[in-house]
Amino acid sequence: MGLDVRVPVGLMLVIMGVLLAGYGLAGDASIYAKSLGINVNVIWGSVLLATGAVLLALSRTAARRGRS
């Protein structure tokens, strides 16, 4: 059929990861006092970014092989 759900999901995860990591980097450090000083937004933003990148890479690999 040619429909690969990995592309829109991967793009969504990459965009959300960039936004979340950016907020964690640019935000006030005092809000992380409850999480023992761990910047949870940067950690989860990078997880989302990596997951989206893997999905996009898998989609590109499948497209090159002719499978969708």
HTML snippet that shows the backbone in 3Dmol.js (N, CA, C, O; Angstrom):
<script src="https://3Dmol.org/build/3Dmol-min.js"></script>
<div id="view" style="width:600px;height:400px;position:relative"></div>
<script>
const pdb = `
ATOM      1  N   MET A   1       0.804  -1.195   0.000  1.00  0.00           N
ATOM      2  CA  MET A   1       0.000   0.000   0.000  1.00  0.00           C
ATOM      3  C   MET A   1       0.846   1.258   0.000  1.00  0.00           C
ATOM      4  O   MET A   1       0.373   2.295  -0.466  1.00  0.00           O
ATOM      5  N   GLY A   2       2.044   1.222   0.486  1.00  0.00           N
ATOM      6  CA  GLY A   2       2.891   2.394   0.483  1.00  0.00           C
ATOM      7  C   GLY A   2       2.727   3.279   1.705  1.00  0.00           C
ATOM      8  O   GLY A   2       3.374   4.323   1.792  1.00  0.00           O
ATOM      9  N   LEU A   3       1.881   2.895   2.651  1.00  0.00           N
ATOM     10  CA  LEU A   3       1.681   3.690   3.852  1.00  0.00           C
ATOM     11  C   LEU A   3       2.614   3.181   4.942  1.00  0.00           C
ATOM     12  O   LEU A   3       2.530   2.023   5.351  1.00  0.00           O
ATOM     13  N   ASP A   4       3.500   4.048   5.409  1.00  0.00           N
ATOM     14  CA  ASP A   4       4.443   3.674   6.455  1.00  0.00           C
ATOM     15  C   ASP A   4       4.215   4.594   7.647  1.00  0.00           C
ATOM     16  O   ASP A   4       4.524   5.784   7.594  1.00  0.00           O
ATOM     17  N   VAL A   5       3.676   4.038   8.710  1.00  0.00           N
ATOM     18  CA  VAL A   5       3.310   4.835   9.876  1.00  0.00           C
ATOM     19  C   VAL A   5       4.544   5.303  10.657  1.00  0.00           C
ATOM     20  O   VAL A   5       4.438   6.161  11.534  1.00  0.00           O
ATOM     21  N   ARG A   6       5.703   4.742  10.339  1.00  0.00           N
ATOM     22  CA  ARG A   6       6.911   5.140  11.067  1.00  0.00           C
ATOM     23  C   ARG A   6       7.330   6.571  10.759  1.00  0.00           C
ATOM     24  O   ARG A   6       7.960   7.220  11.594  1.00  0.00           O
ATOM     25  N   VAL A   7       6.996   7.066   9.593  1.00  0.00           N
ATOM     26  CA  VAL A   7       7.407   8.429   9.221  1.00  0.00           C
ATOM     27  C   VAL A   7       6.682   9.481  10.072  1.00  0.00           C
ATOM     28  O   VAL A   7       7.357  10.281  10.720  1.00  0.00           O
ATOM     29  N   PRO A   8       5.348   9.520  10.103  1.00  0.00           N
ATOM     30  CA  PRO A   8       4.714  10.568  10.922  1.00  0.00           C
ATOM     31  C   PRO A   8       4.959  10.397  12.417  1.00  0.00           C
ATOM     32  O   PRO A   8       5.108  11.383  13.139  1.00  0.00           O
ATOM     33  N   VAL A   9       5.001   9.147  12.884  1.00  0.00           N
ATOM     34  CA  VAL A   9       5.264   8.929  14.312  1.00  0.00           C
ATOM     35  C   VAL A   9       6.696   9.344  14.643  1.00  0.00           C
ATOM     36  O   VAL A   9       6.937   9.969  15.676  1.00  0.00           O
ATOM     37  N   GLY A  10       7.636   9.006  13.783  1.00  0.00           N
ATOM     38  CA  GLY A  10       9.019   9.406  13.998  1.00  0.00           C
ATOM     39  C   GLY A  10       9.186  10.914  13.994  1.00  0.00           C
ATOM     40  O   GLY A  10       9.897  11.464  14.835  1.00  0.00           O
ATOM     41  N   LEU A  11       8.533  11.589  13.050  1.00  0.00           N
ATOM     42  CA  LEU A  11       8.602  13.052  13.003  1.00  0.00           C
ATOM     43  C   LEU A  11       7.993  13.676  14.251  1.00  0.00           C
ATOM     44  O   LEU A  11       8.536  14.637  14.797  1.00  0.00           O
ATOM     45  N   MET A  12       6.866  13.132  14.705  1.00  0.00           N
ATOM     46  CA  MET A  12       6.224  13.651  15.907  1.00  0.00           C
ATOM     47  C   MET A  12       7.136  13.486  17.124  1.00  0.00           C
ATOM     48  O   MET A  12       7.266  14.405  17.933  1.00  0.00           O
ATOM     49  N   LEU A  13       7.769  12.315  17.254  1.00  0.00           N
ATOM     50  CA  LEU A  13       8.648  12.081  18.388  1.00  0.00           C
ATOM     51  C   LEU A  13       9.889  12.964  18.333  1.00  0.00           C
ATOM     52  O   LEU A  13      10.355  13.439  19.369  1.00  0.00           O
ATOM     53  N   VAL A  14      10.430  13.190  17.140  1.00  0.00           N
ATOM     54  CA  VAL A  14      11.593  14.068  17.005  1.00  0.00           C
ATOM     55  C   VAL A  14      11.227  15.497  17.396  1.00  0.00           C
ATOM     56  O   VAL A  14      11.972  16.146  18.131  1.00  0.00           O
ATOM     57  N   ILE A  15      10.107  15.985  16.921  1.00  0.00           N
ATOM     58  CA  ILE A  15       9.680  17.349  17.244  1.00  0.00           C
ATOM     59  C   ILE A  15       9.426  17.496  18.741  1.00  0.00           C
ATOM     60  O   ILE A  15       9.878  18.463  19.353  1.00  0.00           O
ATOM     61  N   MET A  16       8.708  16.545  19.332  1.00  0.00           N
ATOM     62  CA  MET A  16       8.430  16.614  20.766  1.00  0.00           C
ATOM     63  C   MET A  16       9.711  16.483  21.588  1.00  0.00           C
ATOM     64  O   MET A  16       9.848  17.135  22.623  1.00  0.00           O
ATOM     65  N   GLY A  17      10.640  15.656  21.142  1.00  0.00           N
ATOM     66  CA  GLY A  17      11.909  15.504  21.845  1.00  0.00           C
ATOM     67  C   GLY A  17      12.731  16.777  21.815  1.00  0.00           C
ATOM     68  O   GLY A  17      13.326  17.159  22.822  1.00  0.00           O
ATOM     69  N   VAL A  18      12.768  17.440  20.660  1.00  0.00           N
ATOM     70  CA  VAL A  18      13.511  18.701  20.552  1.00  0.00           C
ATOM     71  C   VAL A  18      12.881  19.762  21.447  1.00  0.00           C
ATOM     72  O   VAL A  18      13.591  20.499  22.132  1.00  0.00           O
ATOM     73  N   LEU A  19      11.562  19.842  21.445  1.00  0.00           N
ATOM     74  CA  LEU A  19      10.880  20.826  22.286  1.00  0.00           C
ATOM     75  C   LEU A  19      11.123  20.557  23.773  1.00  0.00           C
ATOM     76  O   LEU A  19      11.414  21.479  24.535  1.00  0.00           O
ATOM     77  N   LEU A  20      11.005  19.307  24.176  1.00  0.00           N
ATOM     78  CA  LEU A  20      11.173  18.962  25.586  1.00  0.00           C
ATOM     79  C   LEU A  20      12.614  19.151  26.049  1.00  0.00           C
ATOM     80  O   LEU A  20      12.853  19.681  27.134  1.00  0.00           O
ATOM     81  N   ALA A  21      13.566  18.725  25.240  1.00  0.00           N
ATOM     82  CA  ALA A  21      14.972  18.914  25.605  1.00  0.00           C
ATOM     83  C   ALA A  21      15.331  20.398  25.604  1.00  0.00           C
ATOM     84  O   ALA A  21      16.084  20.851  26.466  1.00  0.00           O
ATOM     85  N   GLY A  22      14.811  21.143  24.665  1.00  0.00           N
ATOM     86  CA  GLY A  22      15.060  22.581  24.639  1.00  0.00           C
ATOM     87  C   GLY A  22      14.496  23.286  25.859  1.00  0.00           C
ATOM     88  O   GLY A  22      15.127  24.184  26.417  1.00  0.00           O
ATOM     89  N   TYR A  23      13.309  22.877  26.268  1.00  0.00           N
ATOM     90  CA  TYR A  23      12.715  23.441  27.481  1.00  0.00           C
ATOM     91  C   TYR A  23      13.556  23.088  28.705  1.00  0.00           C
ATOM     92  O   TYR A  23      13.737  23.913  29.601  1.00  0.00           O
ATOM     93  N   GLY A  24      14.062  21.873  28.739  1.00  0.00           N
ATOM     94  CA  GLY A  24      14.892  21.458  29.865  1.00  0.00           C
ATOM     95  C   GLY A  24      16.206  22.207  29.917  1.00  0.00           C
ATOM     96  O   GLY A  24      16.704  22.510  31.001  1.00  0.00           O
ATOM     97  N   LEU A  25      16.777  22.511  28.759  1.00  0.00           N
ATOM     98  CA  LEU A  25      18.046  23.240  28.722  1.00  0.00           C
ATOM     99  C   LEU A  25      17.861  24.731  29.015  1.00  0.00           C
ATOM    100  O   LEU A  25      18.704  25.347  29.669  1.00  0.00           O
ATOM    101  N   ALA A  26      16.765  25.306  28.534  1.00  0.00           N
ATOM    102  CA  ALA A  26      16.546  26.740  28.672  1.00  0.00           C
ATOM    103  C   ALA A  26      15.761  27.105  29.927  1.00  0.00           C
ATOM    104  O   ALA A  26      15.709  28.275  30.306  1.00  0.00           O
ATOM    105  N   GLY A  27      15.152  26.117  30.572  1.00  0.00           N
ATOM    106  CA  GLY A  27      14.313  26.392  31.731  1.00  0.00           C
ATOM    107  C   GLY A  27      15.108  26.693  32.983  1.00  0.00           C
ATOM    108  O   GLY A  27      16.335  26.591  33.009  1.00  0.00           O
ATOM    109  N   ASP A  28      14.382  27.066  34.014  1.00  0.00           N
ATOM    110  CA  ASP A  28      14.978  27.399  35.304  1.00  0.00           C
ATOM    111  C   ASP A  28      15.396  26.122  36.034  1.00  0.00           C
ATOM    112  O   ASP A  28      14.620  25.171  36.122  1.00  0.00           O
ATOM    113  N   ALA A  29      16.599  26.106  36.544  1.00  0.00           N
ATOM    114  CA  ALA A  29      17.122  24.906  37.208  1.00  0.00           C
ATOM    115  C   ALA A  29      16.478  24.656  38.558  1.00  0.00           C
ATOM    116  O   ALA A  29      16.573  23.544  39.077  1.00  0.00           O
ATOM    117  N   SER A  30      15.827  25.651  39.147  1.00  0.00           N
ATOM    118  CA  SER A  30      15.232  25.472  40.471  1.00  0.00           C
ATOM    119  C   SER A  30      14.013  24.548  40.451  1.00  0.00           C
ATOM    120  O   SER A  30      13.615  24.043  41.501  1.00  0.00           O
ATOM    121  N   ILE A  31      13.420  24.320  39.291  1.00  0.00           N
ATOM    122  CA  ILE A  31      12.239  23.446  39.245  1.00  0.00           C
ATOM    123  C   ILE A  31      12.616  21.975  39.373  1.00  0.00           C
ATOM    124  O   ILE A  31      11.737  21.125  39.515  1.00  0.00           O
ATOM    125  N   TYR A  32      13.896  21.667  39.325  1.00  0.00           N
ATOM    126  CA  TYR A  32      14.331  20.277  39.426  1.00  0.00           C
ATOM    127  C   TYR A  32      14.735  19.897  40.849  1.00  0.00           C
ATOM    128  O   TYR A  32      15.370  18.862  41.054  1.00  0.00           O
ATOM    129  N   ALA A  33      14.378  20.714  41.823  1.00  0.00           N
ATOM    130  CA  ALA A  33      14.702  20.411  43.218  1.00  0.00           C
ATOM    131  C   ALA A  33      13.953  19.171  43.698  1.00  0.00           C
ATOM    132  O   ALA A  33      14.487  18.394  44.489  1.00  0.00           O
ATOM    133  N   LYS A  34      12.727  18.981  43.229  1.00  0.00           N
ATOM    134  CA  LYS A  34      11.939  17.807  43.642  1.00  0.00           C
ATOM    135  C   LYS A  34      12.458  16.516  43.040  1.00  0.00           C
ATOM    136  O   LYS A  34      12.207  15.439  43.581  1.00  0.00           O
ATOM    137  N   SER A  35      13.172  16.604  41.938  1.00  0.00           N
ATOM    138  CA  SER A  35      13.714  15.403  41.291  1.00  0.00           C
ATOM    139  C   SER A  35      15.201  15.227  41.595  1.00  0.00           C
ATOM    140  O   SER A  35      15.950  14.683  40.784  1.00  0.00           O
ATOM    141  N   LEU A  36      15.618  15.694  42.779  1.00  0.00           N
ATOM    142  CA  LEU A  36      17.000  15.565  43.256  1.00  0.00           C
ATOM    143  C   LEU A  36      18.008  16.233  42.325  1.00  0.00           C
ATOM    144  O   LEU A  36      19.153  15.790  42.225  1.00  0.00           O
ATOM    145  N   GLY A  37      17.586  17.294  41.645  1.00  0.00           N
ATOM    146  CA  GLY A  37      18.467  18.038  40.762  1.00  0.00           C
ATOM    147  C   GLY A  37      18.684  17.410  39.399  1.00  0.00           C
ATOM    148  O   GLY A  37      19.519  17.880  38.626  1.00  0.00           O
ATOM    149  N   ILE A  38      17.949  16.360  39.097  1.00  0.00           N
ATOM    150  CA  ILE A  38      18.085  15.686  37.800  1.00  0.00           C
ATOM    151  C   ILE A  38      17.176  16.384  36.793  1.00  0.00           C
ATOM    152  O   ILE A  38      15.986  16.564  37.051  1.00  0.00           O
ATOM    153  N   ASN A  39      17.720  16.769  35.671  1.00  0.00           N
ATOM    154  CA  ASN A  39      16.962  17.447  34.631  1.00  0.00           C
ATOM    155  C   ASN A  39      16.215  16.396  33.807  1.00  0.00           C
ATOM    156  O   ASN A  39      16.704  15.904  32.790  1.00  0.00           O
ATOM    157  N   VAL A  40      15.025  16.078  34.281  1.00  0.00           N
ATOM    158  CA  VAL A  40      14.230  15.012  33.681  1.00  0.00           C
ATOM    159  C   VAL A  40      13.796  15.375  32.265  1.00  0.00           C
ATOM    160  O   VAL A  40      13.683  14.498  31.408  1.00  0.00           O
ATOM    161  N   ASN A  41      13.554  16.650  32.015  1.00  0.00           N
ATOM    162  CA  ASN A  41      13.103  17.071  30.682  1.00  0.00           C
ATOM    163  C   ASN A  41      14.161  16.814  29.617  1.00  0.00           C
ATOM    164  O   ASN A  41      13.833  16.396  28.506  1.00  0.00           O
ATOM    165  N   VAL A  42      15.411  17.057  29.939  1.00  0.00           N
ATOM    166  CA  VAL A  42      16.479  16.805  28.961  1.00  0.00           C
ATOM    167  C   VAL A  42      16.635  15.304  28.718  1.00  0.00           C
ATOM    168  O   VAL A  42      16.836  14.875  27.582  1.00  0.00           O
ATOM    169  N   ILE A  43      16.543  14.517  29.774  1.00  0.00           N
ATOM    170  CA  ILE A  43      16.689  13.067  29.630  1.00  0.00           C
ATOM    171  C   ILE A  43      15.583  12.503  28.750  1.00  0.00           C
ATOM    172  O   ILE A  43      15.861  11.790  27.786  1.00  0.00           O
ATOM    173  N   TRP A  44      14.328  12.816  29.075  1.00  0.00           N
ATOM    174  CA  TRP A  44      13.224  12.263  28.296  1.00  0.00           C
ATOM    175  C   TRP A  44      13.131  12.887  26.910  1.00  0.00           C
ATOM    176  O   TRP A  44      12.685  12.236  25.966  1.00  0.00           O
ATOM    177  N   GLY A  45      13.546  14.135  26.780  1.00  0.00           N
ATOM    178  CA  GLY A  45      13.599  14.742  25.448  1.00  0.00           C
ATOM    179  C   GLY A  45      14.582  14.025  24.549  1.00  0.00           C
ATOM    180  O   GLY A  45      14.306  13.809  23.369  1.00  0.00           O
ATOM    181  N   SER A  46      15.734  13.652  25.100  1.00  0.00           N
ATOM    182  CA  SER A  46      16.715  12.928  24.290  1.00  0.00           C
ATOM    183  C   SER A  46      16.252  11.504  23.991  1.00  0.00           C
ATOM    184  O   SER A  46      16.578  10.960  22.936  1.00  0.00           O
ATOM    185  N   VAL A  47      15.494  10.891  24.908  1.00  0.00           N
ATOM    186  CA  VAL A  47      14.934   9.559  24.639  1.00  0.00           C
ATOM    187  C   VAL A  47      13.935   9.634  23.489  1.00  0.00           C
ATOM    188  O   VAL A  47      13.957   8.796  22.587  1.00  0.00           O
ATOM    189  N   LEU A  48      13.061  10.634  23.522  1.00  0.00           N
ATOM    190  CA  LEU A  48      12.093  10.809  22.432  1.00  0.00           C
ATOM    191  C   LEU A  48      12.798  11.097  21.111  1.00  0.00           C
ATOM    192  O   LEU A  48      12.418  10.568  20.067  1.00  0.00           O
ATOM    193  N   LEU A  49      13.808  11.925  21.165  1.00  0.00           N
ATOM    194  CA  LEU A  49      14.565  12.260  19.959  1.00  0.00           C
ATOM    195  C   LEU A  49      15.246  11.032  19.369  1.00  0.00           C
ATOM    196  O   LEU A  49      15.217  10.832  18.155  1.00  0.00           O
ATOM    197  N   ALA A  50      15.850  10.219  20.206  1.00  0.00           N
ATOM    198  CA  ALA A  50      16.524   9.005  19.732  1.00  0.00           C
ATOM    199  C   ALA A  50      15.525   7.998  19.169  1.00  0.00           C
ATOM    200  O   ALA A  50      15.791   7.370  18.144  1.00  0.00           O
ATOM    201  N   THR A  51      14.379   7.841  19.829  1.00  0.00           N
ATOM    202  CA  THR A  51      13.362   6.905  19.344  1.00  0.00           C
ATOM    203  C   THR A  51      12.817   7.353  17.994  1.00  0.00           C
ATOM    204  O   THR A  51      12.643   6.533  17.093  1.00  0.00           O
ATOM    205  N   GLY A  52      12.548   8.643  17.850  1.00  0.00           N
ATOM    206  CA  GLY A  52      12.079   9.172  16.564  1.00  0.00           C
ATOM    207  C   GLY A  52      13.107   8.995  15.468  1.00  0.00           C
ATOM    208  O   GLY A  52      12.759   8.683  14.329  1.00  0.00           O
ATOM    209  N   ALA A  53      14.378   9.194  15.806  1.00  0.00           N
ATOM    210  CA  ALA A  53      15.432   9.018  14.810  1.00  0.00           C
ATOM    211  C   ALA A  53      15.537   7.558  14.369  1.00  0.00           C
ATOM    212  O   ALA A  53      15.763   7.282  13.191  1.00  0.00           O
ATOM    213  N   VAL A  54      15.373   6.630  15.302  1.00  0.00           N
ATOM    214  CA  VAL A  54      15.402   5.202  14.950  1.00  0.00           C
ATOM    215  C   VAL A  54      14.231   4.858  14.031  1.00  0.00           C
ATOM    216  O   VAL A  54      14.408   4.133  13.051  1.00  0.00           O
ATOM    217  N   LEU A  55      13.046   5.366  14.336  1.00  0.00           N
ATOM    218  CA  LEU A  55      11.888   5.098  13.485  1.00  0.00           C
ATOM    219  C   LEU A  55      12.084   5.664  12.081  1.00  0.00           C
ATOM    220  O   LEU A  55      11.746   5.008  11.095  1.00  0.00           O
ATOM    221  N   LEU A  56      12.622   6.864  11.985  1.00  0.00           N
ATOM    222  CA  LEU A  56      12.868   7.453  10.665  1.00  0.00           C
ATOM    223  C   LEU A  56      13.934   6.681   9.900  1.00  0.00           C
ATOM    224  O   LEU A  56      13.832   6.515   8.684  1.00  0.00           O
ATOM    225  N   ALA A  57      14.959   6.208  10.609  1.00  0.00           N
ATOM    226  CA  ALA A  57      16.002   5.414   9.948  1.00  0.00           C
ATOM    227  C   ALA A  57      15.445   4.076   9.460  1.00  0.00           C
ATOM    228  O   ALA A  57      15.785   3.628   8.365  1.00  0.00           O
ATOM    229  N   LEU A  58      14.601   3.442  10.258  1.00  0.00           N
ATOM    230  CA  LEU A  58      13.987   2.183   9.832  1.00  0.00           C
ATOM    231  C   LEU A  58      13.068   2.388   8.632  1.00  0.00           C
ATOM    232  O   LEU A  58      13.007   1.544   7.738  1.00  0.00           O
ATOM    233  N   SER A  59      12.365   3.495   8.618  1.00  0.00           N
ATOM    234  CA  SER A  59      11.489   3.803   7.491  1.00  0.00           C
ATOM    235  C   SER A  59      12.294   4.020   6.215  1.00  0.00           C
ATOM    236  O   SER A  59      11.915   3.552   5.142  1.00  0.00           O
ATOM    237  N   ARG A  60      13.402   4.731   6.342  1.00  0.00           N
ATOM    238  CA  ARG A  60      14.245   4.994   5.168  1.00  0.00           C
ATOM    239  C   ARG A  60      14.855   3.694   4.655  1.00  0.00           C
ATOM    240  O   ARG A  60      14.935   3.485   3.445  1.00  0.00           O
ATOM    241  N   THR A  61      15.287   2.815   5.564  1.00  0.00           N
ATOM    242  CA  THR A  61      15.864   1.534   5.172  1.00  0.00           C
ATOM    243  C   THR A  61      14.834   0.671   4.444  1.00  0.00           C
ATOM    244  O   THR A  61      15.149   0.032   3.440  1.00  0.00           O
ATOM    245  N   ALA A  62      13.608   0.656   4.953  1.00  0.00           N
ATOM    246  CA  ALA A  62      12.558  -0.134   4.322  1.00  0.00           C
ATOM    247  C   ALA A  62      12.213   0.422   2.940  1.00  0.00           C
ATOM    248  O   ALA A  62      11.923  -0.340   2.017  1.00  0.00           O
ATOM    249  N   ALA A  63      12.242   1.742   2.799  1.00  0.00           N
ATOM    250  CA  ALA A  63      11.939   2.352   1.504  1.00  0.00           C
ATOM    251  C   ALA A  63      13.018   2.021   0.472  1.00  0.00           C
ATOM    252  O   ALA A  63      12.722   1.831  -0.708  1.00  0.00           O
ATOM    253  N   ARG A  64      14.257   1.956   0.923  1.00  0.00           N
ATOM    254  CA  ARG A  64      15.346   1.620  -0.006  1.00  0.00           C
ATOM    255  C   ARG A  64      15.255   0.181  -0.477  1.00  0.00           C
ATOM    256  O   ARG A  64      15.613  -0.130  -1.613  1.00  0.00           O
ATOM    257  N   ARG A  65      14.779  -0.693   0.390  1.00  0.00           N
ATOM    258  CA  ARG A  65      14.660  -2.104   0.024  1.00  0.00           C
ATOM    259  C   ARG A  65      13.398  -2.409  -0.760  1.00  0.00           C
ATOM    260  O   ARG A  65      13.224  -3.516  -1.270  1.00  0.00           O
ATOM    261  N   GLY A  66      12.518  -1.422  -0.853  1.00  0.00           N
ATOM    262  CA  GLY A  66      11.294  -1.602  -1.621  1.00  0.00           C
ATOM    263  C   GLY A  66      10.145  -2.141  -0.820  1.00  0.00           C
ATOM    264  O   GLY A  66       9.098  -2.472  -1.375  1.00  0.00           O
ATOM    265  N   ARG A  67      10.325  -2.235   0.488  1.00  0.00           N
ATOM    266  CA  ARG A  67       9.243  -2.708   1.357  1.00  0.00           C
ATOM    267  C   ARG A  67       8.628  -1.513   2.058  1.00  0.00           C
ATOM    268  O   ARG A  67       9.319  -0.544   2.374  1.00  0.00           O
ATOM    269  N   SER A  68       7.335  -1.582   2.299  1.00  0.00           N
ATOM    270  CA  SER A  68       6.665  -0.523   3.053  1.00  0.00           C
ATOM    271  C   SER A  68       5.855  -1.085   4.162  1.00  0.00           C
ATOM    272  O   SER A  68       5.220  -0.335   4.903  1.00  0.00           O
TER     273      SER A  68
END
`;
const viewer = $3Dmol.createViewer("view");
viewer.addModel(pdb, "pdb");
viewer.setStyle({}, {cartoon: {color: "spectrum"}});
viewer.zoomTo();
viewer.render();
</script>
